[in-house]
Amino acid sequence: MRNKIKKTAVLTIGVMFLILGLIGLVLPVLQGVLFLLIGLILISLCFPKVRSFIKHYTERQPHLSPIIDKLERWIIKIIGEI
């Protein structure tokens, strides 16, 4: 039961970050790309297909791979395993 609540909370926060990221792409005040990255990583913790999409994209862009891996480890350290 606790994992289900945690998964729902992570998905909700991930969707909120994605929405903020989309708004941030239009408004110059918010950093849209950063919010989009965090939202995608949060959602990828619950959906393996999103995680494989991120891994596939970072293989094509090798300079992004260490950044994404570091951000993913940091988020997992904060919220724990799902």
Order of alpha helices (4+ residues) and beta strands (2+ residues): alpha-alpha-alpha-alpha
